[in-house]
Amino acid sequence: MVTFHLRLFIADTSGFGPISVLTMAPVYKLMYFPVKGIAEPIRFLLSYGNIEFEDHRFERENWPQIKPTTPFGQAPVLEFGGVKAYQSIAICRYLAKQVKLMGANDIEDLEIDAIIDTIADLRTKIAVYYKETDPTIKETRKKPLLEETIPYYMERIEAIAKKNNCHLAAGKLTWADVYFVASLDALNFLSGTNLIADCPSLQVMQDNVLNLPGIKEWVAKRPVTDV
Ligand SMILES: N[C@@H](CCC(=O)N[C@@H](CS)C(=O)NCC(=O)O)C(=O)O
């Protein structure tokens, strides 16, 4: 569970005991569009840590008013204790520290960061295809994405999972596993394919992550959205 900097010192009025100290948990508010998108790994990590949060999903038509209130005109933003945290991966790394899903040393953290950045690279390539508005150009991008780019990445990510005992780094559960599994629904939707269809180790990893207490409860109660 999370501890926080805000401490209340309460004078003991009984005359017998020392001063009591109450440590308060921060109140987390996640601001994002009404989708899983790049906020879902944040929701998974908060849920894994049994950290309560306000899942504030704003409608797209309200974004023009909200945008200027964010640090860099983008979402997600995680607000807590006077902090407005931005950049989804930085937020995930912070939460991973809070819920103890980091590596055991700098090398393990390097391994985790590298696979997280690789997943983000793959998402960027998929997003370029998805966001293409010209149907002719989109069609020309489909075959290379589905037959070259995605297989290239997924073969390598699967090999890493196989070597790491069905994990993405350090041979154990880390925030990389949670990040990848939380990202999958959106990546599958955007690419129109099941990224892990031919990846048995990643399928095991997905099952394991989705069965973690906290995450299992979150997935059962979260709003149903495609992406
Ligand atoms: N690198 C940023 C990317 C943030 C981003 O692209 N957010 C999109 C939604 S997924 C957004 O805010 N789009 C609206 C806009 O840019 O006006 C992160 O990971 O947080």
The ligand as an SDF file (V2000), in Angstrom:
LIG
                    3D

 20 19  0  0  0  0  0  0  0  0999 V2000
    3.4730   10.6620  -24.9070 N   0  0  0  0  0  0  0  0  0  0  0  0
    2.1970   11.0670  -24.3520 C   0  0  0  0  0  0  0  0  0  0  0  0
    1.1770   11.0580  -25.4680 C   0  0  0  0  0  0  0  0  0  0  0  0
   -0.1320   11.6630  -25.0130 C   0  0  0  0  0  0  0  0  0  0  0  0
   -1.1490   11.6880  -26.1220 C   0  0  0  0  0  0  0  0  0  0  0  0
   -0.8190   11.5610  -27.3220 O   0  0  0  0  0  0  0  0  0  0  0  0
   -2.4060   11.8340  -25.7360 N   0  0  0  0  0  0  0  0  0  0  0  0
   -3.4660   11.9400  -26.6990 C   0  0  0  0  0  0  0  0  0  0  0  0
   -4.5580   10.9270  -26.3800 C   0  0  0  0  0  0  0  0  0  0  0  0
   -3.9860    9.2730  -26.4800 S   0  0  0  0  0  0  0  0  0  0  0  0
   -4.0810   13.3140  -26.5990 C   0  0  0  0  0  0  0  0  0  0  0  0
   -4.0490   13.9400  -25.5530 O   0  0  0  0  0  0  0  0  0  0  0  0
   -4.6640   13.7660  -27.7090 N   0  0  0  0  0  0  0  0  0  0  0  0
   -5.3700   15.0160  -27.7650 C   0  0  0  0  0  0  0  0  0  0  0  0
   -4.5260   16.1660  -28.1840 C   0  0  0  0  0  0  0  0  0  0  0  0
   -3.3000   16.0060  -28.4140 O   0  0  0  0  0  0  0  0  0  0  0  0
   -5.0900   17.2560  -28.3100 O   0  0  0  0  0  0  0  0  0  0  0  0
    1.8100   10.0990  -23.2270 C   0  0  0  0  0  0  0  0  0  0  0  0
    2.2090    8.9270  -23.2760 O   0  0  0  0  0  0  0  0  0  0  0  0
    1.1330   10.5310  -22.2810 O   0  0  0  0  0  0  0  0  0  0  0  0
  1  2  1  0
  2  3  1  0
  2 18  1  0
  3  4  1  0
  4  5  1  0
  5  6  2  0
  5  7  1  0
  7  8  1  0
  8  9  1  0
  8 11  1  0
  9 10  1  0
 11 12  2  0
 11 13  1  0
 13 14  1  0
 14 15  1  0
 15 16  2  0
 15 17  1  0
 18 19  2  0
 18 20  1  0
M  END
$$$$
